[in-house]
Amino acid sequence: MKILFSNLQKISRQKATLFIFLLCICSVYGQEKKQDSTTTEKLDEVLVKAVRVDAKSPITHSNVTKKEIAKRNLGQDIPILLNFLPSVVTTTDAGAGVGYTGIRVRGVSPQSTNITINGIPYNDAESLGTFWVNLGDFASSVESLQLQRGVGTSTNGSGAFGASINVLTDAVSKEASGEISNSFGSFNTRKHTVKFSTGLMNNHFEIAGRLSNIASDGYIDRASADLKSYFLQGSYVDDNTLIKAITFGGNEVTYQSWYGLEDLNTLENDRTFNVAGIYTDANGNTQFYDNEVDNYSQDHYQLHWNQRYNSQWSTTLGLNYTYGRGYFEQYKEDEDFDDYGFTELSIGGETVNTTDLIRRRWLDNDFYVINANANYKDNNLNLIFGGSYSHYNGDHFGEVIWAEFASQSEIRDRYYDGNSKKNDLSIFSKANYRVNEKVSLYGDLQMRNVTYKTTGNTSDLVDFEVDKKFTFFNPKVGITYDLNSDNSLYFSYARANREPNRTDFESNPNIEAEQLNDFELGWRHNQSGFTFNVNAYYMLYNQQLVLSGQLDDVGNPIRTNSGKSYRLGLELEAVIPVNSKLTLQPNMTISANKNSETIIPFDGVLQNLGKTDISFSPNLVAANAIVYQPIKNFQISLLSKFVGDQFMSNTEAERSKLDSFFINDFNISYTLKTKLVFDSVVFTGLVNNIFNVEYISNGYYYTYDDTWSNPGTVATIEGAGFYPQATRNFLVGITLNF
């Protein structure tokens, strides 16, 4: 395996795409078979079969289709498009859903949500987070996605520790098509997308692609985003074979807004103020550096081969290479020479050991994945088994690109330099077994081995050497009982183990892996279009890595082990067809999220706070969609979201409290069928936060000891920062389909 990855690294990145497409074409050239009309769709779904569950599985989940996404896809990131699903809370740094966005499910941090694209892990191997900003307009290339709440089924990459999102990209299209989509809105937000598909040529081959550009000035001052992206796939399909070569990626340039607002007076009177880039010029005037940006590019290359041998056996092979590189740039005042390895200077008889400078902190990484699984299916048994191996190699380094006093430094000098390597091997076997007409059993076993090794130093010039190995066993069992054709009950138990991320090790070298035991009990009812799901969950944690509320100097949230903790909740969701034109889609989650015991130092004394709320975990999250469709191609929706009070710390400190908020969005979609140049013209409109609510969905909290004000005593100083979200804003779009 190592030899394979070593050889792949030697192939130039410019040739990688051509290599994959040639492999796709050459491996199937000359095959001619009659194609069944349903073959393409079924084989496309196999790409995510190993990490998804079906409607009868004892796993709590929600499915979202391409059609549902399209009604609100006007440029906002995928987390914002999922905002109205059960137990979901979303946030965005720039305030309007474009740029850096995040999603929490059941209060679980984004680092603990597993993301896969066509079964390939997408979470960053080191931070374990998901940077949706690198997937600009990716929603336009999504065929469907599934959100699993809780541990869910075994998946590839870092294990789901509260939720997983499994994304399937565009299916093979049998018919040729084209699409031009443009949208515009508040804060100078605009999206421009061009898509095409050749349809099946010679009944077997398809080439499809997309080019997109999303730009926005952001609700927060200067929090601009410029997202350029692409998606291209070549496919071969016949009765029993699907081969897909896919490449997607792009470049994002985002002005930073990750500091939030700490000053409460500014928050009250100028909630869009952005402290990023602020400095004082030689005349004492406040200025803002115009290039305080994150500039990052990421390219993905995937090759998938699905083969069906007969009515019972099929296999899937997936290969992936991801190349990521980029930096964030900062203007810094009065920086100490020692922090950059500079030597003191003597100018005019005076010693100079500080300087204003501009620095860039770089990431340059390669990520390789191979997935393989086999599926056996008969009338009573559906068995999937396989494995996944990934290798990550990432460089972290910093450069000073300008300095008032540069000392002995040379261009391209690195003032810090580090490397990380991570290997992740997992094997699994999962099965659904139908005992009789009423009872189905589910079993899932996974072994996962992770090695993580770092060398070099951090951006603080501190030696950073980690050499850790983790071996995890993650069993899952469940049962589904069909009361009748309209009602079913299910129960499941799942265990998950998960390693710390890079930031965890930087803040605490002795940090421990976390463990979760997840119990789910549910009832599903489906009759004549009316559906009602009830799910109770009990998530029992050992050494859960919870958000401390603090951020490091690049905006990464700092986590800490919390000992024993739990999340106990009840989820309700329904689809209620009032009549043929009006539908209600409510959901609600009521939960208790507690650390069993919290002991902290405060004012120089250890204090036992007893049982406390887990950070960023509201006890009530609710949503509703009122959907009115007076005619076939015209739909109006009122989308409502309530998020209860939550704390940004695990101490229930009043300063760390985020107030509850209730917001409403208005969505309209009309499709005009034509017989002229275009097959159809789709008009879409979205008014977010129609009642102009000033709310905050995210922030951070910190403490530090003050030993200077009163020598001999220790006083704990508290601080907090907040990320204001946009007041009323709108987006409108038009899509031309031909």
Beta strands, then each sheet from edge to edge (+ up, - down):
strand 1: 61-65
strand 2: 88-92
strand 3: 101-105
strand 4: 113-117
strand 5: 120-121
strand 6: 142-150
strand 7: 162-169
strand 8: 177-185
strand 9: 189-197
strand 10: 205-216
strand 11: 225-237
strand 12: 241-255
strand 13: 278-280
strand 14: 286-288
strand 15: 293-308
strand 16: 313-336
strand 17: 345-347
strand 18: 350-352
strand 19: 354-377
strand 20: 381-403
strand 21: 414-434
strand 22: 439-456
strand 23: 467-482
strand 24: 487-498
strand 25: 514-527
strand 26: 530-542
strand 27: 545-551
strand 28: 557-561
strand 29: 564-577
strand 30: 582-584
strand 31: 587-602
strand 32: 605-613
strand 33: 620-631
strand 34: 634-643
strand 35: 646-647
strand 36: 657-658
strand 37: 661-673
strand 38: 680-688
strand 39: 696-706
strand 40: 715-724
strand 41: 729-737
sheet 1: 1+ 6- 7+ 4+ 5-
sheet 2: 2+ 3-
sheet 3: 32+ 31- 29+ 26- 25+ 24- 23+ 22- 21+ 20- 19+ 16- 15+ 12- 11+ 10- 9+ 8- 41+ 38- 37+ 34- 33+ 30-
sheet 4: 13+ 14-
sheet 5: 17+ 18-
sheet 6: 27+ 28-
sheet 7: 35+ 36-
sheet 8: 39+ 40-
end
